[in-house]
Amino acid sequence: MSDLQDVIGEFVVESYENLDQLDRDLVALEREPASQPTLSSIFRTIHNIKGTCGFFGFGKLECVTHVGENLLSKLRDGELPLDADRAAALLQLVDAIRAILANIESLGAEGEVDCAALIDKLVRLQGGNLEVALATSAKTAQALPESENPRRTTVILSGADSTAEHATAADTTIRVNVGLLDGLLERVHELLQNRNQMMRLGRAAHDAELLAAAERLDRIATELHSGVLQLRLMPIESVWSKLPRLVRDLAVQCGKKVRIEMEGKETELDKTIIEAIKDPLTHLVRNAVDHGIERPAERLAAGKPAEGCLRLVARRDGGYIRLEIGDDGSGLDLELIRRKALERGLIGLQQSLSLTDREAAQLVFAPGFSTARQVTSVSGRGVGLDVVKTNVERVGGAVEIHSQRGRGTTVRLKIPITLTLVPNLILSA
């Protein structure tokens, strides 16, 4: 039973990763509806999830992915065009799959997720009925060659006759629980402390043999520490991967057109830091879409393209990572910020007159500060940017904001790569 649970756990983890890629692919497909490579990639991902969940007996998940796969098949074959309704329905399909996977992960079963309305919508959008849709999907799965049939592939991968390609992937990749890495890192820290003690004892005793052993231990412990830290590093793409879908949904909700550009997504950070910056990044992105980037008509009137641009940049700078979240929107209204800060008692009258533009811009990070005329489901409560500053500074980072009226706003974060031990040189006199 434990072995089966382990396999199901692997299925859930891999499916989550596939869903993140699906979000990105579907957002990209909205921009290029005729992209066959993207359509084929989406179809294969849904098909693989469908086949594997059928192997495990997850009927509800198999049913909803069956219907989604049938719609994708018609889109891929050019029988139907991708319009806004079909794109939205496919994104809802991803959300439904994610909800069922969450139940499987926590409860061991699919739970009470109601997919009836979604299945009906997917069927209607492909111009058919449920029975025909399910039958077509089943025939499609049977007709696929063995290499593309996930039911058969799952069995093949579990046996000794794995293909060389699959064997190579399995041999070079392993999933490790983060708790195990944390425990290993603690032992390495203890080893480093014992190394320091041995080196002090060797110097104090003027024992050449002890010093030589301590130096060997120093070299091994240092390499081990570096290796463990490398194991904990994750590309920032693991956080950024969820942002295209977030930006797409927020833009639709706010009646705007926004594209997202990313640079440096391979930049690596410690997992602890990755977890700490998830909320700040989300707040900054939401703020840029809701407050920064204008609606299409306003942008056109200002001589800008109707579609706004949100740009994320990450680069390494010594032991730190520098992140930039910038938009080409309306920029901050610094006079309004000064006036609001004065009204809320955050600054005095004399200070409001002497504040530089840079200092005035930093006021948006004050607790409870907001210039929004009304509170929406997206923002306006004055807590988002305060959370950004608090969370970033909690991990030893810093945040600053730069804005130009009518040209846009850029928030810059400076964050340490890791919070673990760092080398120090101690001198005594």
Summary of the structure (lengths in Angstrom):
residues: 429
radius of gyration: 26.8
end to end distance: 63.9
largest distance: 86.8
contacts: 1274
relative contact order: 0.07
helix: 63%
strand: 11%
